[in-house]
Amino acid sequence: MTQAKICGLTTPDALDAALAGGAAFVGAVVFPKSPRHIAPLHAATLFERARGQGPGKARIVAVTVDADDALLTEIALILKPDLIQLHGSETPARAERVRMLTGAGIIKALPIRTHEDLAAADDWEPFADHLMFDAKPPEGSDLPGGVGARFDWVMLADRAFRHPWFLAGGLTPENVGEAIRISGAPLMDVSSGVETAPGVKDPALIAAFLEAVRSA
């Protein structure tokens, strides 16, 4: 059964919609350039009710972009995420350092536009709990993701990876079913596709996205 991550959550209503809809992962973006940025202390307060096992609970993901040790330590001590998502130019060696520093699992986002971009997966598989294949942002963008771009999902069809992996980039309630069928992705990640404006999550769109994933 395909599972979903709702990323870039900043309000109780949006988090409640994600949990009520059965999201397996919920994401806090700790990156000041993002319209979805949330400070670790705010995130810890907001996400506390997601913590734990069973219905209405989800794994907490802290999304970072080339974060330094000080910020990672703050995230680990205050937010205590289950997973750290590396969404910058981090190396496998840096991922090992992040794991040691935080005690959290690792999601590594890989920007994809062409088949050649998929080659990075081979280098990362031994170091990440989950890979995330995200659309490479448009030229000139100062954000590594969350811009609604997508890539050709056929590139991932019939690909096998050692751990469950995420598909991200340009997903919406309307197209996520097609994305699952084409790519075979076991995990789906959405952020801008359930927003009415950059950083403004719509609980109804979150519910619709999660229902579409369940129905696919």
C-alpha positions as CSV (number, residue, x, y, z in Angstrom):
1,M,0.0,0.0,0.0
2,T,1.4,3.4,-1.0
3,Q,2.0,5.8,1.8
4,A,2.2,9.6,1.8
5,K,4.2,12.5,3.4
6,I,2.6,15.9,3.7
7,C,5.5,18.3,3.9
8,G,5.9,22.0,4.8
9,L,3.2,21.9,7.5
10,T,3.0,25.1,9.6
11,T,-0.6,25.2,11.1
12,P,-2.6,23.0,13.4
13,D,-5.5,22.7,10.9
14,A,-3.1,21.4,8.2
15,L,-1.4,19.0,10.5
16,D,-4.8,17.7,11.7
17,A,-5.9,17.1,8.1
18,A,-2.7,15.2,7.4
19,L,-3.1,13.0,10.5
20,A,-6.8,12.5,10.0
21,G,-6.2,11.5,6.4
22,G,-3.7,8.8,7.4
23,A,-0.4,10.5,6.3
24,A,2.5,8.2,7.3
25,F,5.0,11.1,7.4
26,V,4.6,14.8,8.3
27,G,7.3,17.3,7.4
28,A,8.6,20.5,9.0
29,V,10.8,22.7,6.7
30,V,13.6,24.3,8.7
31,F,15.0,26.5,6.0
32,P,14.5,30.3,6.2
33,K,14.4,30.9,2.5
34,S,11.3,28.7,2.2
35,P,7.8,30.1,2.5
36,R,7.1,27.0,4.6
37,H,10.0,27.6,7.1
38,I,9.2,26.9,10.7
39,A,11.6,27.3,13.7
40,P,12.5,24.1,15.6
41,L,10.7,25.3,18.8
42,H,7.5,26.1,16.9
43,A,7.7,22.8,15.0
44,A,8.2,20.9,18.3
45,T,5.0,22.4,19.7
46,L,3.0,21.9,16.6
47,F,4.1,18.4,15.7
48,E,4.0,16.9,19.3
49,R,0.6,15.3,18.7
50,A,1.9,13.5,15.6
51,R,4.5,11.6,17.7
52,G,4.1,8.0,18.6
53,Q,2.5,4.9,17.1
54,G,-1.0,3.9,16.0
55,P,-3.9,5.7,14.3
56,G,-3.6,9.5,14.0
57,K,0.2,9.3,14.4
58,A,3.0,9.9,11.8
59,R,6.7,9.9,11.6
60,I,8.1,13.4,11.9
61,V,10.6,14.6,9.3
62,A,12.8,17.7,9.6
63,V,13.6,19.1,6.1
64,T,17.0,20.8,5.9
65,V,19.1,22.3,3.2
66,D,22.9,22.1,3.9
67,A,22.3,22.7,7.6
68,D,25.3,23.2,9.8
69,D,26.0,21.2,13.0
70,A,24.5,23.9,15.3
71,L,21.2,23.9,13.5
72,L,21.1,20.1,13.3
73,T,21.8,19.9,17.0
74,E,19.0,22.4,17.8
75,I,16.6,20.4,15.6
76,A,17.6,17.1,17.3
77,L,17.3,18.4,20.8
78,I,14.1,20.4,20.4
79,L,12.1,18.8,17.6
80,K,13.4,15.3,18.0
81,P,12.5,14.2,14.5
82,D,12.3,10.6,13.4
83,L,14.1,11.5,10.1
84,I,16.2,14.3,8.7
85,Q,15.6,15.1,5.1
86,L,18.7,16.4,3.3
87,H,17.6,18.6,0.5
88,G,20.8,20.4,-0.5
89,S,24.2,19.5,-1.8
90,E,25.1,17.2,1.1
91,T,27.5,14.3,0.5
92,P,27.1,10.7,1.8
93,A,29.9,11.5,4.3
94,R,27.8,14.5,5.5
95,A,24.8,12.2,5.9
96,E,26.7,9.9,8.2
97,R,27.7,12.9,10.3
98,V,24.1,14.1,10.4
99,R,22.9,10.6,11.5
100,M,25.6,10.5,14.2
101,L,24.8,14.0,15.4
102,T,21.0,13.7,15.5
103,G,20.3,10.0,16.0
104,A,17.6,10.4,13.2
105,G,17.2,8.4,10.1
106,I,18.1,10.0,6.7
107,I,16.0,10.9,3.7
108,K,18.1,12.2,0.8
109,A,16.4,14.2,-1.9
110,L,17.9,13.9,-5.4
111,P,17.0,16.5,-8.0
112,I,15.9,14.7,-11.2
113,R,15.4,16.0,-14.8
114,T,17.1,13.4,-16.9
115,H,18.1,9.7,-16.8
116,E,21.6,10.7,-15.9
117,D,20.4,12.4,-12.7
118,L,19.2,9.0,-11.5
119,A,22.9,7.7,-11.3
120,A,23.3,9.5,-7.9
121,A,21.0,6.9,-6.4
122,D,23.7,4.3,-6.6
123,D,26.0,6.4,-4.5
124,W,23.4,7.2,-1.9
125,E,21.6,3.9,-1.3
126,P,24.1,2.7,1.4
127,F,23.7,5.9,3.4
128,A,20.0,6.8,3.3
129,D,17.0,5.1,4.9
130,H,14.9,6.5,2.0
131,L,15.7,8.2,-1.3
132,M,13.5,11.0,-2.6
133,F,13.3,11.6,-6.3
134,D,12.3,15.3,-6.7
135,A,12.0,17.4,-9.7
136,K,15.0,19.6,-10.4
137,P,13.8,23.2,-9.9
138,P,13.8,25.7,-12.8
139,E,17.0,27.5,-13.6
140,G,17.5,30.5,-11.3
141,S,15.4,29.2,-8.5
142,D,16.9,29.6,-5.0
143,L,14.7,26.9,-3.6
144,P,15.7,23.2,-4.0
145,G,12.1,22.0,-4.1
146,G,8.5,22.9,-3.3
147,V,8.1,24.9,-6.6
148,G,5.6,22.6,-8.3
149,A,8.0,21.3,-10.9
150,R,7.7,17.7,-12.1
151,F,9.8,15.2,-14.2
152,D,9.0,12.2,-16.3
153,W,7.8,9.6,-13.9
154,V,8.4,6.9,-16.5
155,M,12.1,7.1,-15.7
156,L,11.4,5.4,-12.4
157,A,9.1,2.6,-13.7
158,D,10.4,-0.9,-12.9
159,R,13.4,0.5,-11.0
160,A,14.3,-1.4,-7.8
161,F,15.9,0.2,-4.8
162,R,16.9,-1.4,-1.5
163,H,14.7,0.8,0.6
164,P,11.2,2.3,0.1
165,W,11.6,5.5,-1.8
166,F,9.7,8.8,-2.3
167,L,8.4,10.4,-5.4
168,A,8.1,14.2,-5.2
169,G,7.7,17.2,-7.4
170,G,4.5,18.6,-9.0
171,L,2.2,16.1,-7.3
172,T,-1.5,17.1,-6.7
173,P,-4.7,15.4,-5.7
174,E,-5.5,15.2,-9.4
175,N,-2.4,13.5,-10.7
176,V,-1.0,11.5,-7.7
177,G,-2.9,8.4,-8.8
178,E,-1.4,8.5,-12.2
179,A,2.0,9.1,-10.7
180,I,1.7,6.0,-8.5
181,R,0.6,3.9,-11.5
182,I,3.4,5.1,-13.8
183,S,6.3,5.2,-11.3
184,G,5.4,2.4,-8.9
185,A,6.6,4.6,-6.1
186,P,5.8,3.2,-2.6
187,L,6.0,6.6,-0.9
188,M,4.6,10.0,-2.2
189,D,5.6,13.4,-1.0
190,V,3.6,16.6,-1.5
191,S,3.9,20.2,-0.5
192,S,3.0,23.0,-2.9
193,G,0.4,20.7,-4.6
194,V,-1.9,21.0,-1.5
195,E,-1.6,24.8,-1.1
196,T,-3.7,27.7,-2.2
197,A,-0.6,30.0,-2.1
198,P,3.1,29.4,-1.3
199,G,3.2,28.1,2.2
200,V,-0.5,28.1,2.7
201,K,-1.8,24.5,3.1
202,D,-5.4,23.8,2.4
203,P,-6.9,21.0,4.7
204,A,-9.4,20.1,2.0
205,L,-6.6,19.6,-0.6
206,I,-4.6,17.5,2.0
207,A,-7.6,15.3,2.6
208,A,-8.2,14.9,-1.2
209,F,-4.5,14.1,-1.8
210,L,-4.5,11.4,0.9
211,E,-7.7,9.9,-0.4
212,A,-6.3,9.8,-3.9
213,V,-3.3,7.9,-2.7
214,R,-5.5,5.4,-0.8
215,S,-7.6,4.9,-3.9
216,A,-4.8,4.4,-6.4
